[in-house]
Amino acid sequence: MIALTLDRIAEITQSRLSGSARAAEIVNGPVVIDSRQARPGSLFVAFTGEHVDGHDFAGAAVEAGAVAVLASRPVDVPHLLVDGGDEGVQAALGRLARGVADELPGTDVIGVTGSSGKTTTKDLLAQVLEHHGATVATQGSFNNEIGHPLTVLRADAATRFMVLEVGARGTGHISYLCSLAPPRIGVVLNVGSAHVGEFGSREAIARAKGELVEALPTAADGGVAVLNADDDAVIGMASRTKARVVSYGTGADADVRATGVELDGSGRAAFTLEIGGRGARVRLALVGTHQVHNALAVAAVAAEAGMDIDAIAAALGQAGPVSRWRMEIDELDDGITVVNDAYNANPESMSAALRTLRTLGEHRRSLAVLGQMAELGEERHRAEHEAIGRRAAETGVAGLVIVGSEAAPIADGARSVPGWRGEIVQVPDAPAAAAALRERLRARDVVMLKGSRVAGLERVAELLKSGEDAK
């Protein structure tokens, strides 16, 4: 974070210097919400959580080096006091992020949103841009009203690029996040079914995701909207922005496109990247055909940032997985491959994972461990899970391990596929799924783990790797 005195922070956040806080004290370390992450120069932000109250750890944070605490009630250490409880603290944190962003005119802010692939694309983009300049990016999926400003506050005068994953749980969320660090470049990956239970329809999701392109500056002021030409709902957002539109995809009309896409036996894609009449061959280290579109979005942004196509291609090939449980590959004894894609799931990402499994299992026996897709809404829950069951059977998997009662319709879908003779095992939880796999795995099998966070399927991978029974 850029260095700021406490009185300047109080002015920006609309808080009051309280306790023994001294106006001239300087905050130049990270802004944190976990007292264990505090170090000299930090500002500790105290939220009242469901199980713990950050105010109770104010002393520990200051003892670790924090200059002061941003708090909603008095504490016995130097602090900046705001009104309004947690909402007041959150608003103050957002104002601080905006204040810092305004002090960084040399930093390009890039927002990334979409129903799926946000985190992987953000990670990929950060790795590519790092070759071109100092880059700060969202950690994991920390993309909400708290995580977003904390990412912004990690930037300083040396930061050339700020890559921000932008999530939404409702209308207006993306607009708010964009107000904290106004993006110059906005990337929309896709509009799918994730959170349709909350938004009500795919059209409502598209309206919310489109808030990103509406927040961009005009083309004359350098605004750029990077839109997926292969998704009608995304490319349709071109009419909602005053920024210059750069499209990407596999069609001939895309500004940034992939041709000659090939997939090797490990599920990694290679393609020719074409930008502005030039081409360069790319071989990705990431697994899955869906990574091609993610890579194209990254290439479009990198080109706008001034990178040469050959440099972009080389950087894409070097980039690997960063955030956990997203197409992580583990090789076990006897040549068994476990693909851990258990961070989250929706119909589109489930389908993509199953396509990858089909490729990996082309000359091997394949099994899929599938959990529920949450937040689809009651009306669509059964139909979407049955559809995934059909797709899984159509890939030719030898076995399906279905985890939890909410995922049970997957079994009905799989059984409806004529001619499929795979085994279906239904278990209550991740430890039971690991036990079921141990009884069935053979040498050189490939296993895909996929489900929403509530299913906790990453535990299956942990148990298989450790060889331990569930505790």
Beta strands, then each sheet from edge to edge (+ up, - down):
strand 1: 4-5
strand 2: 16-18
strand 3: 26-27
strand 4: 31-32
strand 5: 43-45
strand 6: 68-71
strand 7: 79-81
strand 8: 108-113
strand 9: 135-137
strand 10: 161-165
strand 11: 185-188
strand 12: 224-228
strand 13: 244-249
strand 14: 256-263
strand 15: 268-275
strand 16: 278-287
strand 17: 328-331
strand 18: 337-341
strand 19: 366-370
strand 20: 399-403
strand 21: 423-427
strand 22: 446-450
sheet 1: 1+ 3-
sheet 2: 2+ 7- 6- 5- 4-
sheet 3: 9+ 10+ 8+ 11+ 12+ 13+ 14+ 15- 16+
sheet 4: 17+ 18- 22- 19- 20- 21-
end
